[in-house]
């Protein structure tokens, strides 16, 4: 799944000593029809538990349309190895987009989004313009953590694999065609969709990509009796290749670096 150059880059990134990135998040949010607390948490880069505590909610399953929620600081809970990493992602403006619409979609404060791009909150956005959206790391962290918990995999393992594979970047495509945060090959995504997810997964959509990776890790852990190291090797090299050739040198390096990331949290 991952080239040797990517392994080296990830290893270097894991030892970066720069200061923690600044995370921008909305401070309040008004509940809209169809919202769930878990969706709001992922969109804003936080957790359900943090939202419950920040808003003194008695039941995480009960929120009402129009309710004003306080969004807690999303900088908490990021693994140490994310330090020094770019905390923005690019968005290309489409027809009909406005700054407030984009800000709501990403869960960032409109003023923060405007300031990050040197424009006013009421500026007219032209189709094709590229905006830099702050707070990427918190949103990726929330998505990876939430999905891992839903599937039943240790979030530390999922976060470490995703960091090794892509640096938590959904837009990454490898020379072999592996896609997204979890760097899932299209043929693997088709197999996971059919046999593990029970529905088609679009690897180019972050939520589906992370779900595919989590389901695959869960499956590999079951095959290897919970042995994380063996599951990591299978995720990287594939069980059939391991059975035929043994562990490649870069597979062992992959296991070592991902294992170090897991234990650095």
C-alpha positions in Angstrom: 0.0 0.0 0.0 2.7 2.4 0.9 6.0 3.1 -0.9 9.4 3.1 0.9 9.7 6.8 0.3 6.4 7.4 2.1 7.6 5.2 5.0 10.7 7.4 5.3 8.7 10.6 5.1 6.3 9.3 7.8 9.1 8.3 10.0 10.6 11.8 9.7 7.2 13.4 10.3 6.8 11.3 13.5 9.9 12.8 15.0 9.1 16.4 14.2 9.6 18.7 17.1 7.8 21.8 16.0 5.1 23.4 18.1 1.5 22.1 18.1 -0.6 23.4 15.2 -3.3 26.0 15.8 -6.7 24.5 15.4 -9.7 26.6 14.3 -13.2 25.5 15.2 -16.6 27.1 15.4 -17.5 28.2 19.0 -21.2 27.6 18.6 -23.5 25.6 16.3 -27.3 25.7 15.8 -28.8 22.2 15.3 -30.4 21.6 11.9 -33.0 19.0 10.8 -31.4 15.6 10.5 -28.4 16.4 12.6 -27.1 13.8 15.1 -24.6 14.6 17.8 -22.0 12.2 16.4 -22.3 13.9 12.9 -21.9 17.3 14.5 -18.9 16.1 16.5 -17.1 14.7 13.4 -17.9 17.8 11.3 -16.4 20.1 14.0 -13.4 17.9 14.9 -14.5 17.0 18.4 -16.1 14.1 20.2 -19.6 13.3 21.3 -18.4 13.1 24.9 -16.8 16.5 24.7 -20.1 18.0 23.3 -22.1 16.3 26.0 -19.9 17.7 28.7 -19.6 21.2 27.1 -23.4 21.5 26.8 -24.5 19.6 30.0 -26.6 17.2 27.9 -28.4 14.4 29.8 -28.9 12.2 26.7 -26.5 12.2 23.7 -29.3 10.9 21.5 -31.6 13.8 22.2 -31.0 17.2 20.6 -33.6 19.5 19.1 -33.7 21.6 15.9 -32.6 25.2 16.7 -30.7 24.2 19.8 -27.5 26.2 20.3 -24.5 24.0 21.1 -21.2 25.1 22.4 -18.3 23.6 20.4 -15.3 22.7 22.7 -11.7 23.4 21.8 -10.9 20.9 19.0 -7.1 21.1 19.6 -7.3 18.7 22.5 -6.7 15.0 21.9 -4.5 15.2 18.8 -1.6 12.7 18.9 1.8 14.2 19.5 3.1 13.0 16.1 0.8 15.5 14.3 2.9 18.5 15.5 4.5 20.6 12.8 2.0 19.4 10.1 0.0 21.7 7.9 -3.4 22.1 9.4 -5.3 23.4 6.3 -6.9 21.7 3.4 -7.9 23.1 0.0 -11.4 23.6 -1.3 -12.3 24.6 -4.8 -15.3 26.9 -5.0 -18.3 25.6 -6.9 -21.2 27.4 -8.5 -23.6 28.7 -5.8 -21.0 28.4 -3.0 -20.8 31.1 -0.4 -18.4 31.5 2.5 -21.0 30.7 5.1 -22.1 27.5 3.3 -18.5 26.3 3.0 -17.8 27.2 6.7 -20.9 25.2 7.8 -19.9 22.2 5.7 -16.4 22.1 7.3 -17.4 23.1 10.8 -15.3 26.2 11.0 -16.2 29.7 12.0 -16.9 31.9 9.0 -14.8 34.8 10.3 -11.9 32.3 10.8 -12.3 31.0 7.3 -12.5 34.5 5.8 -9.4 35.6 7.7 -7.4 32.5 6.6 -8.0 33.5 3.0 -7.6 37.3 3.3 -11.2 38.1 2.4 -14.3 39.5 4.1 -17.1 37.2 5.3 -19.5 38.7 2.7 -17.0 38.4 -0.2 -18.4 37.0 -3.5 -16.7 33.7 -4.3 -15.9 32.9 -7.9 -16.2 29.4 -9.2 -12.8 27.7 -9.4 -11.2 29.9 -6.6 -9.3 27.8 -4.1 -9.8 28.4 -0.4 -7.7 27.2 2.4 -9.8 25.7 5.2 -8.1 25.6 8.6 -8.7 22.8 11.2 -7.9 19.8 9.0 -6.2 17.8 11.7 -9.0 18.0 14.3 -11.6 17.0 11.7 -9.5 14.0 10.5 -8.8 13.0 14.0 -12.5 13.0 14.9 -13.5 11.0 11.8 -10.8 8.4 12.3 -11.6 8.0 16.0 -15.3 7.9 15.6 -15.3 5.4 12.8 -12.8 3.1 14.6 -15.0 3.1 17.7 -18.1 2.3 15.6 -16.3 -0.6 13.9 -14.7 -1.9 17.1 -11.0 -1.2 16.4 -8.6 0.6 18.7 -8.6 4.2 17.5 -4.8 4.4 18.2 -4.2 1.7 15.6 -6.4 3.4 13.0 -5.0 6.9 13.5 -1.4 5.5 13.3 -2.1 3.6 10.1 -3.8 6.6 8.5 -0.9 8.8 9.5 1.6 6.4 8.0 -0.3 6.0 4.8 -1.3 9.6 4.0 -0.5 12.0 6.8 -4.4 12.2 7.3 -4.8 13.6 3.8 -7.8 12.4 1.8 -6.6 13.8 -1.5 -3.6 11.5 -1.7 -3.4 8.9 -4.5 -0.5 6.5 -4.7 1.3 5.5 -7.9 -0.5 2.1 -7.7 -3.9 3.9 -7.4 -4.4 3.5 -3.6 -6.8 6.2 -2.5 -7.4 8.5 0.4 -6.6 8.7 4.1 -6.3 4.9 4.5 -4.7 4.4 1.1 -7.1 1.7 0.0 -6.6 0.1 -3.4 -9.8 0.2 -5.6 -10.0 -3.6 -5.8 -9.6 -3.8 -2.1 -12.4 -1.2 -1.7 -14.6 -3.3 -3.9 -14.0 -6.4 -1.8 -14.6 -4.6 1.5 -17.8 -3.0 0.0 -19.1 -6.5 -1.0 -18.1 -8.6 2.0 -17.6 -6.3 5.0 -19.6 -3.1 4.5 -22.6 -4.5 2.8 -22.9 -1.5 0.5 -20.9 0.3 -2.1 -18.1 2.5 -0.6 -16.7 5.5 -2.5 -13.1 5.6 -1.6 -12.9 9.3 -2.7 -15.3 10.3 0.1 -13.4 10.6 3.4 -16.0 8.9 5.6 -16.3 5.9 3.2 -12.5 5.7 2.8 -11.9 5.6 6.6 -14.8 3.1 7.0 -13.1 0.8 4.4 -9.8 1.0 6.2 -11.3 0.3 9.6 -13.4 -2.6 8.4 -10.3 -4.1 6.7 -8.2 -3.7 9.9 -10.9 -5.2 11.9 -11.1 -8.2 9.5 -7.3 -8.7 9.6 -7.2 -8.5 13.4 -9.9 -11.3 13.5 -7.9 -13.4 11.0 -4.7 -13.0 13.1 -6.3 -13.5 16.6 -5.9 -9.9 17.6 -2.2 -9.7 16.7 -1.8 -6.0 15.7 1.7 -6.6 14.3 0.5 -9.4 12.0 -2.6 -7.3 11.0 -0.3 -4.4 10.1 1.8 -6.6 7.9 -1.2 -8.0 6.1 -2.6 -4.4 5.6 0.6 -3.3 4.0 1.8 -6.4 2.1 -1.2 -8.7 2.0 -1.6 -12.2 3.5 -1.1 -14.1 0.3 2.1 -12.3 -0.5 3.4 -12.9 3.1 2.5 -16.6 2.8 4.4 -16.8 -0.5 7.5 -14.6 0.1 7.6 -14.0 3.8 7.8 -10.4 5.2 9.6 -7.9 3.0 12.1 -5.6 4.5 9.8 -2.6 4.0 6.9 -4.5 5.6 9.0 -4.9 8.7 9.8 -1.2 8.6 6.1 -0.4 8.2 5.3 -2.5 11.3 8.1 -0.8 13.3 7.1 2.8 12.4 3.3 2.3 12.8 4.0 0.5 16.1 6.1 3.5 17.3 3.3 5.9 16.3 0.7 3.8 18.3 2.8 3.9 21.4 3.6 7.7 21.1 0.0 8.7 21.7 
